[in-house]
Amino acid sequence: MTALPDWMRPPRAEGWFAEDLDRLPEAPRHTELIDGALVFRMAPQRSWHGRLVTALTTTLMAQVPAGVEVEREMTIRLDARNRPEPDLLLTDLPYDPDRTWYAPDSVSLVIEVVSPESAHRDRTVKLRKYAEAGIPHYWCVEDEDGAPAVHVYELDGPTGRYAPAGIFRGSLRRPVPFDIDVDLDKLMPPRSD
C-alpha cells in the first residue's frame, strides 16, 4: 500500500475545516470539503459536462443584470466543515481576483451539472446543504441522451427546504433570481451517431 502524502493528513483530530482548503496547494484543483472530509474530483470529466458548463456560463453572463456576477468552479463556505464547489454560481459581490470562496448569503443561484461521479452528492447531499445554508435557487442539470434537463428548485422560506419549481427541457424561462431565458437545445451540439 502506498503511504499518503503528509498534506492529506487532517491538521487536527476533528478533521478538516473550511479555511484549510486555502492551505492545500498540493490538493487536486477541484477539491471540496463535505462534512469535514476532503472530496477529490479525480474521475475524468466528460466533454458533455465541460461544454455544457461553458455554454451555461456564457449564456448567463449575457443575461445577468448589473450587480450580478457569474462564477465558475468556486467554493461556497456553507459553514466551518462544508465548502462545496458548484459548477456555477451567481453572486451579488463584485469581481475580486483574489477571492477563493463565497459566503452563502452572497449567492443567489447554484448550478450543478451532474456527472456519474457526483450524481449522489448533487442530487441529495448538496441539494440539502445549499437549502440549509439559505441559498435561494438551485439547478441540477441532468444529461438526457445528450440534451440537458434542468431540475429547478426554489427555497421555501417557512420550511428552509427546496421546493421543486419545474423540470425544463428544450427551453428554460424563469423570473428569478432575474429574468432568465435559456434555449437549452442550443447549448450543446447535436450528437453524431
Backbone as JSON Lines, residues from 0, in Angstrom:
{"i":0,"aa":"M","n":[0.84,-1.18,0.0],"ca":[0.0,0.0,0.0],"c":[0.89,1.24,0.0]}
{"i":1,"aa":"T","n":[0.51,2.22,-0.77],"ca":[1.26,3.46,-0.86],"c":[0.89,4.36,0.31]}
{"i":2,"aa":"A","n":[1.89,4.97,0.92],"ca":[1.65,5.87,2.04],"c":[1.01,7.17,1.52]}
{"i":3,"aa":"L","n":[0.15,7.73,2.34],"ca":[-0.47,9.0,1.99],"c":[0.54,10.13,2.12]}
{"i":4,"aa":"P","n":[0.49,11.1,1.22],"ca":[1.35,12.26,1.4],"c":[0.93,13.02,2.66]}
{"i":5,"aa":"D","n":[1.86,13.71,3.27],"ca":[1.58,14.42,4.52],"c":[0.43,15.41,4.4]}
{"i":6,"aa":"W","n":[0.3,16.08,3.24],"ca":[-0.74,17.1,3.11],"c":[-2.14,16.51,3.2]}
{"i":7,"aa":"M","n":[-2.29,15.2,2.98],"ca":[-3.61,14.55,3.04],"c":[-4.04,14.21,4.46]}
{"i":8,"aa":"R","n":[-3.15,14.38,5.41],"ca":[-3.5,14.08,6.8],"c":[-4.18,15.3,7.43]}
{"i":9,"aa":"P","n":[-5.35,15.1,8.06],"ca":[-6.05,16.23,8.67],"c":[-5.16,16.94,9.69]}
{"i":10,"aa":"P","n":[-5.25,18.25,9.78],"ca":[-4.41,19.01,10.69],"c":[-4.82,18.91,12.15]}
{"i":11,"aa":"R","n":[-5.96,18.27,12.43],"ca":[-6.45,18.15,13.8],"c":[-7.32,16.9,13.91]}
{"i":12,"aa":"A","n":[-7.58,16.47,15.12],"ca":[-8.37,15.26,15.35],"c":[-9.8,15.38,14.81]}
{"i":13,"aa":"E","n":[-10.35,16.59,14.79],"ca":[-11.72,16.81,14.32],"c":[-11.82,16.79,12.8]}
{"i":14,"aa":"G","n":[-10.7,16.68,12.11],"ca":[-10.72,16.64,10.64],"c":[-10.41,17.99,10.05]}
{"i":15,"aa":"W","n":[-10.98,18.25,8.89],"ca":[-10.71,19.45,8.11],"c":[-11.75,20.52,8.38]}
{"i":16,"aa":"F","n":[-11.33,21.78,8.29],"ca":[-12.23,22.92,8.37],"c":[-12.16,23.68,7.05]}
{"i":17,"aa":"A","n":[-13.17,24.51,6.81],"ca":[-13.28,25.22,5.54],"c":[-12.03,26.02,5.19]}
{"i":18,"aa":"E","n":[-11.44,26.69,6.15],"ca":[-10.26,27.52,5.87],"c":[-9.04,26.69,5.48]}
{"i":19,"aa":"D","n":[-9.05,25.4,5.8],"ca":[-7.92,24.54,5.44],"c":[-7.74,24.4,3.93]}
{"i":20,"aa":"L","n":[-8.84,24.52,3.17],"ca":[-8.73,24.35,1.72],"c":[-7.78,25.37,1.09]}
{"i":21,"aa":"D","n":[-7.69,26.55,1.67],"ca":[-6.79,27.58,1.12],"c":[-5.32,27.31,1.44]}
{"i":22,"aa":"R","n":[-5.08,26.3,2.26],"ca":[-3.7,25.98,2.65],"c":[-3.26,24.6,2.13]}
{"i":23,"aa":"L","n":[-3.88,24.16,1.05],"ca":[-3.56,22.85,0.48],"c":[-3.14,23.0,-0.98]}
{"i":24,"aa":"P","n":[-1.99,23.62,-1.26],"ca":[-1.6,23.81,-2.66],"c":[-1.34,22.51,-3.42]}
{"i":25,"aa":"E","n":[-1.09,21.43,-2.7],"ca":[-0.83,20.15,-3.37],"c":[-2.11,19.4,-3.73]}
{"i":26,"aa":"A","n":[-3.24,19.83,-3.19],"ca":[-4.51,19.14,-3.44],"c":[-4.91,19.29,-4.9]}
{"i":27,"aa":"P","n":[-5.65,18.3,-5.43],"ca":[-6.16,18.43,-6.79],"c":[-7.0,19.71,-6.92]}
{"i":28,"aa":"R","n":[-7.06,20.24,-8.11],"ca":[-7.7,21.53,-8.37],"c":[-9.14,21.59,-7.88]}
{"i":29,"aa":"H","n":[-9.91,20.57,-8.08],"ca":[-11.33,20.58,-7.69],"c":[-11.51,19.78,-6.41]}
{"i":30,"aa":"T","n":[-11.04,20.32,-5.3],"ca":[-11.18,19.67,-4.0],"c":[-12.28,20.38,-3.22]}
{"i":31,"aa":"E","n":[-13.21,19.59,-2.71],"ca":[-14.31,20.12,-1.92],"c":[-14.2,19.61,-0.5]}
{"i":32,"aa":"L","n":[-14.9,20.28,0.41],"ca":[-15.0,19.81,1.79],"c":[-16.47,19.55,2.07]}
{"i":33,"aa":"I","n":[-16.8,18.3,2.38],"ca":[-18.17,17.91,2.7],"c":[-18.14,17.21,4.05]}
{"i":34,"aa":"D","n":[-18.83,17.79,5.02],"ca":[-18.89,17.24,6.38],"c":[-17.5,16.98,6.96]}
{"i":35,"aa":"G","n":[-16.56,17.88,6.7],"ca":[-15.22,17.77,7.26],"c":[-14.31,16.8,6.54]}
{"i":36,"aa":"A","n":[-14.76,16.22,5.44],"ca":[-13.94,15.28,4.67],"c":[-13.6,15.89,3.31]}
{"i":37,"aa":"L","n":[-12.37,15.69,2.89],"ca":[-11.96,16.17,1.57],"c":[-12.57,15.27,0.5]}
{"i":38,"aa":"V","n":[-13.1,15.86,-0.54],"ca":[-13.66,15.13,-1.66],"c":[-12.89,15.58,-2.9]}
{"i":39,"aa":"F","n":[-12.25,14.63,-3.57],"ca":[-11.46,14.93,-4.76],"c":[-12.23,14.52,-6.0]}
{"i":40,"aa":"R","n":[-12.31,15.39,-6.97],"ca":[-12.91,15.05,-8.25],"c":[-11.79,14.52,-9.13]}
{"i":41,"aa":"M","n":[-11.6,13.22,-9.12],"ca":[-10.48,12.59,-9.82],"c":[-10.88,11.91,-11.12]}
{"i":42,"aa":"A","n":[-12.17,11.6,-11.26],"ca":[-12.61,10.93,-12.48],"c":[-12.46,11.89,-13.66]}
{"i":43,"aa":"P","n":[-12.11,11.37,-14.82],"ca":[-12.03,12.25,-15.99],"c":[-13.38,12.91,-16.26]}
{"i":44,"aa":"Q","n":[-13.35,14.18,-16.59],"ca":[-14.58,14.91,-16.87],"c":[-15.0,14.66,-18.31]}
{"i":45,"aa":"R","n":[-16.27,14.37,-18.52],"ca":[-16.79,14.15,-19.87],"c":[-16.84,15.47,-20.63]}
{"i":46,"aa":"S","n":[-16.65,15.4,-21.93],"ca":[-16.74,16.58,-22.79],"c":[-18.11,17.23,-22.65]}
{"i":47,"aa":"W","n":[-19.17,16.44,-22.55],"ca":[-20.52,16.97,-22.41],"c":[-20.59,17.92,-21.22]}
{"i":48,"aa":"H","n":[-20.03,17.51,-20.09],"ca":[-20.07,18.32,-18.87],"c":[-19.35,19.65,-19.08]}
{"i":49,"aa":"G","n":[-18.13,19.6,-19.58],"ca":[-17.35,20.82,-19.77],"c":[-18.0,21.79,-20.74]}
{"i":50,"aa":"R","n":[-18.5,21.26,-21.86],"ca":[-19.15,22.13,-22.86],"c":[-20.43,22.74,-22.32]}
{"i":51,"aa":"L","n":[-21.18,21.95,-21.56],"ca":[-22.44,22.48,-21.01],"c":[-22.16,23.58,-19.99]}
{"i":52,"aa":"V","n":[-21.18,23.37,-19.13],"ca":[-20.85,24.4,-18.14],"c":[-20.39,25.68,-18.85]}
{"i":53,"aa":"T","n":[-19.57,25.54,-19.89],"ca":[-19.11,26.71,-20.64],"c":[-20.29,27.42,-21.32]}
{"i":54,"aa":"A","n":[-21.17,26.66,-21.95],"ca":[-22.32,27.26,-22.64],"c":[-23.25,27.96,-21.65]}
{"i":55,"aa":"L","n":[-23.5,27.35,-20.5],"ca":[-24.34,27.99,-19.48],"c":[-23.67,29.26,-18.95]}
{"i":56,"aa":"T","n":[-22.36,29.21,-18.77],"ca":[-21.63,30.38,-18.27],"c":[-21.81,31.55,-19.22]}
{"i":57,"aa":"T","n":[-21.56,31.33,-20.5],"ca":[-21.65,32.44,-21.46],"c":[-23.09,32.91,-21.64]}
{"i":58,"aa":"T","n":[-24.04,31.98,-21.62],"ca":[-25.45,32.35,-21.76],"c":[-25.9,33.21,-20.58]}
{"i":59,"aa":"L","n":[-25.55,32.8,-19.37],"ca":[-25.95,33.57,-18.2],"c":[-25.22,34.91,-18.13]}
{"i":60,"aa":"M","n":[-23.94,34.93,-18.5],"ca":[-23.19,36.19,-18.49],"c":[-23.82,37.22,-19.42]}
{"i":61,"aa":"A","n":[-24.42,36.77,-20.51],"ca":[-25.07,37.68,-21.45],"c":[-26.39,38.22,-20.93]}
{"i":62,"aa":"Q","n":[-26.95,37.59,-19.88],"ca":[-28.27,37.98,-19.4],"c":[-28.27,38.62,-18.01]}
{"i":63,"aa":"V","n":[-27.2,38.46,-17.25],"ca":[-27.24,38.97,-15.87],"c":[-27.38,40.49,-15.84]}
{"i":64,"aa":"P","n":[-28.17,40.99,-14.9],"ca":[-28.28,42.44,-14.76],"c":[-27.03,43.0,-14.08]}
{"i":65,"aa":"A","n":[-26.89,44.31,-14.11],"ca":[-25.78,44.97,-13.42],"c":[-25.81,44.58,-11.94]}
{"i":66,"aa":"G","n":[-24.64,44.34,-11.39],"ca":[-24.54,43.97,-9.98],"c":[-24.59,42.49,-9.72]}
{"i":67,"aa":"V","n":[-24.7,41.68,-10.76],"ca":[-24.69,40.22,-10.62],"c":[-23.52,39.67,-11.41]}
{"i":68,"aa":"E","n":[-22.79,38.76,-10.81],"ca":[-21.63,38.13,-11.45],"c":[-21.87,36.62,-11.56]}
{"i":69,"aa":"V","n":[-21.35,36.02,-12.62],"ca":[-21.38,34.57,-12.82],"c":[-19.99,34.06,-12.49]}
{"i":70,"aa":"E","n":[-19.91,33.09,-11.62],"ca":[-18.62,32.46,-11.27],"c":[-18.69,30.98,-11.59]}
{"i":71,"aa":"R","n":[-17.56,30.46,-12.03],"ca":[-17.45,29.05,-12.39],"c":[-16.45,28.37,-11.46]}
{"i":72,"aa":"E","n":[-16.87,27.22,-10.89],"ca":[-15.99,26.37,-10.1],"c":[-15.3,27.11,-8.95]}
{"i":73,"aa":"M","n":[-16.11,27.82,-8.16],"ca":[-15.64,28.49,-6.95],"c":[-16.37,27.89,-5.76]}
{"i":74,"aa":"T","n":[-15.67,27.69,-4.65],"ca":[-16.3,27.08,-3.49],"c":[-17.2,28.08,-2.75]}
{"i":75,"aa":"I","n":[-18.16,27.5,-2.02],"ca":[-19.04,28.27,-1.15],"c":[-18.81,27.75,0.27]}
{"i":76,"aa":"R","n":[-18.45,28.64,1.17],"ca":[-18.22,28.24,2.56],"c":[-19.58,28.23,3.27]}
{"i":77,"aa":"L","n":[-20.2,27.05,3.3],"ca":[-21.53,26.93,3.89],"c":[-21.47,27.04,5.41]}
{"i":78,"aa":"D","n":[-20.43,26.45,5.99],"ca":[-20.19,26.5,7.43],"c":[-18.75,26.05,7.66]}
{"i":79,"aa":"A","n":[-18.38,25.85,8.9],"ca":[-16.98,25.53,9.22],"c":[-16.51,24.22,8.6]}
{"i":80,"aa":"R","n":[-17.42,23.28,8.29],"ca":[-17.0,21.97,7.82],"c":[-17.5,21.61,6.43]}
{"i":81,"aa":"N","n":[-18.05,22.6,5.72],"ca":[-18.57,22.35,4.38],"c":[-18.21,23.49,3.44]}
{"i":82,"aa":"R","n":[-17.52,23.12,2.38],"ca":[-17.13,24.09,1.35],"c":[-17.18,23.41,-0.02]}
{"i":83,"aa":"P","n":[-18.41,23.17,-0.52],"ca":[-18.55,22.52,-1.82],"c":[-18.19,23.48,-2.96]}
{"i":84,"aa":"E","n":[-17.91,22.89,-4.11],"ca":[-17.56,23.66,-5.31],"c":[-18.58,23.38,-6.4]}
{"i":85,"aa":"P","n":[-19.59,24.27,-6.55],"ca":[-20.56,24.05,-7.63],"c":[-19.94,24.37,-8.98]}
{"i":86,"aa":"D","n":[-20.58,23.9,-10.04],"ca":[-20.11,24.21,-11.38],"c":[-20.26,25.7,-11.68]}
{"i":87,"aa":"L","n":[-21.38,26.28,-11.28],"ca":[-21.63,27.71,-11.48],"c":[-22.36,28.28,-10.28]}
{"i":88,"aa":"L","n":[-22.17,29.57,-10.08],"ca":[-22.96,30.28,-9.08],"c":[-23.16,31.71,-9.54]}
{"i":89,"aa":"L","n":[-24.24,32.32,-9.05],"ca":[-24.5,33.74,-9.27],"c":[-24.35,34.44,-7.94]}
{"i":90,"aa":"T","n":[-23.66,35.59,-7.97],"ca":[-23.39,36.33,-6.75],"c":[-23.63,37.81,-6.96]}
{"i":91,"aa":"D","n":[-23.9,38.52,-5.87],"ca":[-24.05,39.97,-5.94],"c":[-22.75,40.68,-5.56]}
{"i":92,"aa":"L","n":[-21.69,39.93,-5.3],"ca":[-20.4,40.54,-4.97],"c":[-19.64,40.9,-6.24]}
{"i":93,"aa":"P","n":[-18.94,42.02,-6.23],"ca":[-18.15,42.39,-7.4],"c":[-16.95,41.45,-7.56]}
{"i":94,"aa":"Y","n":[-16.45,41.4,-8.77],"ca":[-15.29,40.57,-9.09],"c":[-14.1,40.95,-8.2]}
{"i":95,"aa":"D","n":[-13.46,39.96,-7.63],"ca":[-12.25,40.14,-6.83],"c":[-11.28,39.05,-7.27]}
{"i":96,"aa":"P","n":[-10.18,39.4,-7.91],"ca":[-9.27,38.39,-8.44],"c":[-8.63,37.5,-7.38]}
{"i":97,"aa":"D","n":[-8.65,37.92,-6.13],"ca":[-8.02,37.13,-5.06],"c":[-9.02,36.3,-4.26]}
{"i":98,"aa":"R","n":[-10.29,36.38,-4.59],"ca":[-11.31,35.61,-3.85],"c":[-11.11,34.12,-4.08]}
{"i":99,"aa":"T","n":[-11.26,33.32,-3.03],"ca":[-11.16,31.87,-3.16],"c":[-12.47,31.16,-2.77]}
{"i":100,"aa":"W","n":[-13.43,31.88,-2.19],"ca":[-14.71,31.29,-1.8],"c":[-15.75,32.38,-1.63]}
{"i":101,"aa":"Y","n":[-17.01,31.94,-1.57],"ca":[-18.14,32.85,-1.34],"c":[-18.9,32.39,-0.11]}
{"i":102,"aa":"A","n":[-19.53,33.34,0.56],"ca":[-20.45,33.03,1.65],"c":[-21.84,32.82,1.04]}
{"i":103,"aa":"P","n":[-22.66,31.95,1.63],"ca":[-23.97,31.66,1.04],"c":[-24.89,32.87,0.92]}
{"i":104,"aa":"D","n":[-24.75,33.85,1.81],"ca":[-25.64,35.0,1.73],"c":[-25.35,35.92,0.56]}
{"i":105,"aa":"S","n":[-24.25,35.68,-0.15],"ca":[-23.94,36.47,-1.35],"c":[-24.23,35.69,-2.64]}
{"i":106,"aa":"V","n":[-24.79,34.49,-2.49],"ca":[-25.06,33.62,-3.64],"c":[-26.57,33.51,-3.82]}
{"i":107,"aa":"S","n":[-27.04,33.79,-5.06],"ca":[-28.48,33.7,-5.33],"c":[-28.88,32.42,-6.07]}
{"i":108,"aa":"L","n":[-27.94,31.83,-6.81],"ca":[-28.23,30.62,-7.58],"c":[-26.98,29.76,-7.64]}
{"i":109,"aa":"V","n":[-27.17,28.47,-7.43],"ca":[-26.11,27.48,-7.58],"c":[-26.55,26.5,-8.66]}
{"i":110,"aa":"I","n":[-25.61,26.16,-9.55],"ca":[-25.9,25.2,-10.62],"c":[-24.89,24.06,-10.54]}
{"i":111,"aa":"E","n":[-25.4,22.86,-10.47],"ca":[-24.57,21.65,-10.53],"c":[-24.94,20.89,-11.78]}
{"i":112,"aa":"V","n":[-23.93,20.56,-12.59],"ca":[-24.13,19.72,-13.76],"c":[-23.71,18.31,-13.34]}
{"i":113,"aa":"V","n":[-24.66,17.41,-13.34],"ca":[-24.45,16.06,-12.81],"c":[-23.51,15.26,-13.69]}
{"i":114,"aa":"S","n":[-22.56,14.61,-13.05],"ca":[-21.7,13.64,-13.72],"c":[-21.84,12.33,-12.96]}
{"i":115,"aa":"P","n":[-21.43,11.22,-13.55],"ca":[-21.59,9.95,-12.84],"c":[-20.93,9.96,-11.46]}
{"i":116,"aa":"E","n":[-19.79,10.59,-11.34],"ca":[-19.06,10.62,-10.08],"c":[-19.75,11.48,-9.03]}
{"i":117,"aa":"S","n":[-20.43,12.54,-9.45],"ca":[-21.02,13.49,-8.49],"c":[-22.53,13.32,-8.3]}
{"i":118,"aa":"A","n":[-23.14,12.38,-8.99],"ca":[-24.6,12.28,-9.03],"c":[-25.24,12.24,-7.63]}
{"i":119,"aa":"H","n":[-24.76,11.38,-6.77],"ca":[-25.36,11.28,-5.42],"c":[-25.22,12.6,-4.66]}
{"i":120,"aa":"R","n":[-24.03,13.19,-4.67],"ca":[-23.83,14.45,-3.96],"c":[-24.7,15.57,-4.53]}
{"i":121,"aa":"D","n":[-24.76,15.68,-5.86],"ca":[-25.52,16.75,-6.49],"c":[-27.03,16.62,-6.23]}
{"i":122,"aa":"R","n":[-27.54,15.4,-6.27],"ca":[-28.99,15.18,-6.16],"c":[-29.5,15.16,-4.72]}
{"i":123,"aa":"T","n":[-28.64,14.84,-3.76],"ca":[-29.12,14.71,-2.38],"c":[-28.33,15.56,-1.39]}
{"i":124,"aa":"V","n":[-27.04,15.32,-1.27],"ca":[-26.24,16.0,-0.25],"c":[-26.2,17.5,-0.49]}
{"i":125,"aa":"K","n":[-25.82,17.92,-1.68],"ca":[-25.71,19.36,-1.96],"c":[-27.08,20.01,-2.0]}
{"i":126,"aa":"L","n":[-28.08,19.33,-2.5],"ca":[-29.45,19.84,-2.5],"c":[-29.85,20.24,-1.08]}
{"i":127,"aa":"R","n":[-29.58,19.38,-0.13],"ca":[-29.93,19.65,1.27],"c":[-29.05,20.74,1.86]}
{"i":128,"aa":"K","n":[-27.75,20.66,1.62],"ca":[-26.82,21.61,2.24],"c":[-27.0,23.03,1.71]}
{"i":129,"aa":"Y","n":[-27.2,23.2,0.41],"ca":[-27.43,24.54,-0.13],"c":[-28.71,25.14,0.44]}
{"i":130,"aa":"A","n":[-29.77,24.33,0.59],"ca":[-31.02,24.82,1.17],"c":[-30.81,25.22,2.63]}
{"i":131,"aa":"E","n":[-30.15,24.38,3.4],"ca":[-29.89,24.69,4.81],"c":[-29.08,25.97,4.96]}
{"i":132,"aa":"A","n":[-28.23,26.27,3.98],"ca":[-27.41,27.48,4.03],"c":[-28.2,28.71,3.57]}
{"i":133,"aa":"G","n":[-29.41,28.51,3.05],"ca":[-30.27,29.63,2.67],"c":[-30.06,30.16,1.26]}
{"i":134,"aa":"I","n":[-29.41,29.39,0.39],"ca":[-29.23,29.82,-1.0],"c":[-30.59,29.7,-1.7]}
{"i":135,"aa":"P","n":[-31.1,30.81,-2.25],"ca":[-32.49,30.82,-2.74],"c":[-32.81,29.9,-3.91]}
{"i":136,"aa":"H","n":[-31.84,29.65,-4.81],"ca":[-32.16,28.89,-6.03],"c":[-31.07,27.85,-6.31]}
{"i":137,"aa":"Y","n":[-31.53,26.67,-6.76],"ca":[-30.62,25.58,-7.08],"c":[-31.09,24.92,-8.37]}
{"i":138,"aa":"W","n":[-30.14,24.75,-9.31],"ca":[-30.42,24.0,-10.53],"c":[-29.53,22.78,-10.56]}
{"i":139,"aa":"C","n":[-30.14,21.64,-10.86],"ca":[-29.39,20.39,-11.02],"c":[-29.63,19.95,-12.47]}
{"i":140,"aa":"V","n":[-28.55,19.96,-13.27],"ca":[-28.67,19.7,-14.7],"c":[-28.29,18.25,-14.99]}
{"i":141,"aa":"E","n":[-29.2,17.52,-15.59],"ca":[-29.01,16.11,-15.92],"c":[-28.81,15.94,-17.42]}
{"i":142,"aa":"D","n":[-28.1,14.89,-17.8],"ca":[-27.88,14.52,-19.21],"c":[-28.97,13.53,-19.6]}
{"i":143,"aa":"E","n":[-29.87,13.95,-20.48],"ca":[-30.91,13.05,-21.0],"c":[-30.61,12.78,-22.47]}
{"i":144,"aa":"D","n":[-29.84,11.75,-22.72],"ca":[-29.45,11.37,-24.08],"c":[-28.77,12.51,-24.82]}
{"i":145,"aa":"G","n":[-27.89,13.22,-24.12],"ca":[-27.13,14.3,-24.73],"c":[-27.76,15.67,-24.62]}
{"i":146,"aa":"A","n":[-29.02,15.74,-24.21],"ca":[-29.7,17.02,-24.05],"c":[-29.82,17.35,-22.56]}
{"i":147,"aa":"P","n":[-29.62,18.63,-22.21],"ca":[-29.74,18.99,-20.79],"c":[-31.2,19.06,-20.34]}
{"i":148,"aa":"A","n":[-31.45,18.52,-19.16],"ca":[-32.74,18.66,-18.47],"c":[-32.42,19.33,-17.14]}
{"i":149,"aa":"V","n":[-33.02,20.48,-16.91],"ca":[-32.69,21.28,-15.73],"c":[-33.78,21.13,-14.68]}
{"i":150,"aa":"H","n":[-33.41,20.55,-13.54],"ca":[-34.31,20.41,-12.4],"c":[-34.11,21.66,-11.55]}
{"i":151,"aa":"V","n":[-35.15,22.47,-11.45],"ca":[-35.06,23.77,-10.79],"c":[-35.74,23.69,-9.42]}
{"i":152,"aa":"Y","n":[-35.05,24.22,-8.42],"ca":[-35.56,24.25,-7.05],"c":[-35.52,25.68,-6.53]}
{"i":153,"aa":"E","n":[-36.5,26.0,-5.7],"ca":[-36.58,27.32,-5.09],"c":[-36.73,27.12,-3.58]}
{"i":154,"aa":"L","n":[-36.03,27.93,-2.81],"ca":[-36.07,27.79,-1.36],"c":[-37.44,28.2,-0.82]}
{"i":155,"aa":"D","n":[-38.04,27.32,-0.04],"ca":[-39.3,27.6,0.63],"c":[-38.95,28.16,2.0]}
{"i":156,"aa":"G","n":[-39.21,29.45,2.2],"ca":[-38.84,30.12,3.44],"c":[-39.33,29.46,4.71]}
{"i":157,"aa":"P","n":[-40.62,29.13,4.82],"ca":[-41.11,28.55,6.07],"c":[-40.45,27.23,6.45]}
{"i":158,"aa":"T","n":[-40.13,26.4,5.47],"ca":[-39.54,25.1,5.8],"c":[-38.02,25.09,5.73]}
{"i":159,"aa":"G","n":[-37.43,26.07,5.01],"ca":[-35.98,26.08,4.85],"c":[-35.49,24.98,3.93]}
{"i":160,"aa":"R","n":[-36.4,24.43,3.12],"ca":[-36.05,23.36,2.18],"c":[-36.37,23.82,0.76]}
{"i":161,"aa":"Y","n":[-35.76,23.11,-0.2],"ca":[-36.06,23.42,-1.58],"c":[-37.36,22.78,-2.0]}
{"i":162,"aa":"A","n":[-38.15,23.56,-2.75],"ca":[-39.36,23.04,-3.37],"c":[-39.1,22.95,-4.86]}
{"i":163,"aa":"P","n":[-39.5,21.85,-5.5],"ca":[-39.32,21.75,-6.96],"c":[-40.1,22.86,-7.66]}
{"i":164,"aa":"A","n":[-39.44,23.53,-8.61],"ca":[-40.08,24.6,-9.37],"c":[-40.23,24.22,-10.84]}
{"i":165,"aa":"G","n":[-39.87,22.98,-11.18],"ca":[-40.06,22.51,-12.54],"c":[-38.85,21.78,-13.09]}
{"i":166,"aa":"I","n":[-39.11,20.98,-14.11],"ca":[-38.05,20.32,-14.87],"c":[-38.16,20.87,-16.28]}
{"i":167,"aa":"F","n":[-37.07,21.46,-16.76],"ca":[-37.08,22.16,-18.04],"c":[-36.28,21.41,-19.09]}
{"i":168,"aa":"R","n":[-36.92,21.2,-20.22],"ca":[-36.29,20.58,-21.39],"c":[-36.58,21.49,-22.58]}
{"i":169,"aa":"G","n":[-35.61,21.63,-23.46],"ca":[-35.82,22.46,-24.64],"c":[-35.57,23.93,-24.37]}
{"i":170,"aa":"S","n":[-36.29,24.48,-23.42],"ca":[-36.06,25.87,-23.04],"c":[-36.35,26.05,-21.56]}
{"i":171,"aa":"L","n":[-35.74,27.07,-21.01],"ca":[-35.91,27.37,-19.6],"c":[-36.16,28.87,-19.48]}
{"i":172,"aa":"R","n":[-37.32,29.21,-18.93],"ca":[-37.65,30.62,-18.66],"c":[-38.0,30.71,-17.19]}
{"i":173,"aa":"R","n":[-37.3,31.62,-16.5],"ca":[-37.54,31.82,-15.06],"c":[-37.52,33.31,-14.75]}
{"i":174,"aa":"P","n":[-38.39,33.75,-13.87],"ca":[-38.38,35.15,-13.47],"c":[-37.42,35.44,-12.31]}
{"i":175,"aa":"V","n":[-36.87,34.39,-11.72],"ca":[-35.97,34.55,-10.56],"c":[-34.71,33.72,-10.75]}
{"i":176,"aa":"P","n":[-33.58,34.14,-10.25],"ca":[-33.32,35.35,-9.48],"c":[-33.34,36.63,-10.31]}
{"i":177,"aa":"F","n":[-33.44,36.53,-11.63],"ca":[-33.71,37.64,-12.54],"c":[-34.35,37.0,-13.77]}
{"i":178,"aa":"D","n":[-34.79,37.79,-14.73],"ca":[-35.4,37.21,-15.93],"c":[-34.36,36.4,-16.7]}
{"i":179,"aa":"I","n":[-34.57,35.1,-16.76],"ca":[-33.64,34.19,-17.43],"c":[-34.4,33.48,-18.54]}
{"i":180,"aa":"D","n":[-33.79,33.43,-19.72],"ca":[-34.36,32.74,-20.88],"c":[-33.23,31.98,-21.56]}
{"i":181,"aa":"V","n":[-33.25,30.66,-21.44],"ca":[-32.19,29.82,-21.99],"c":[-32.78,28.83,-22.98]}
{"i":182,"aa":"D","n":[-32.27,28.84,-24.21],"ca":[-32.63,27.84,-25.2],"c":[-31.73,26.64,-24.94]}
{"i":183,"aa":"L","n":[-32.22,25.69,-24.18],"ca":[-31.42,24.53,-23.78],"c":[-30.96,23.7,-24.98]}
{"i":184,"aa":"D","n":[-31.79,23.66,-26.03],"ca":[-31.44,22.87,-27.21],"c":[-30.22,23.42,-27.94]}
{"i":185,"aa":"K","n":[-29.93,24.71,-27.77],"ca":[-28.79,25.31,-28.45],"c":[-27.51,25.3,-27.63]}
{"i":186,"aa":"L","n":[-27.57,24.79,-26.38],"ca":[-26.38,24.77,-25.55],"c":[-25.36,23.72,-25.98]}
{"i":187,"aa":"M","n":[-25.84,22.64,-26.56],"ca":[-24.97,21.51,-26.91],"c":[-25.08,21.19,-28.4]}
{"i":188,"aa":"P","n":[-23.95,20.83,-29.01],"ca":[-24.05,20.39,-30.4],"c":[-24.8,19.06,-30.45]}
{"i":189,"aa":"P","n":[-25.49,18.79,-31.56],"ca":[-26.2,17.52,-31.65],"c":[-25.22,16.34,-31.63]}
{"i":190,"aa":"R","n":[-25.68,15.24,-31.07],"ca":[-24.85,14.03,-31.05],"c":[-24.71,13.46,-32.44]}
{"i":191,"aa":"S","n":[-23.51,13.04,-32.76],"ca":[-23.32,12.36,-34.05],"c":[-23.25,10.87,-33.76]}
{"i":192,"aa":"D","n":[-24.13,10.13,-34.35],"ca":[-24.2,8.68,-34.09],"c":[-23.45,7.89,-35.13]}
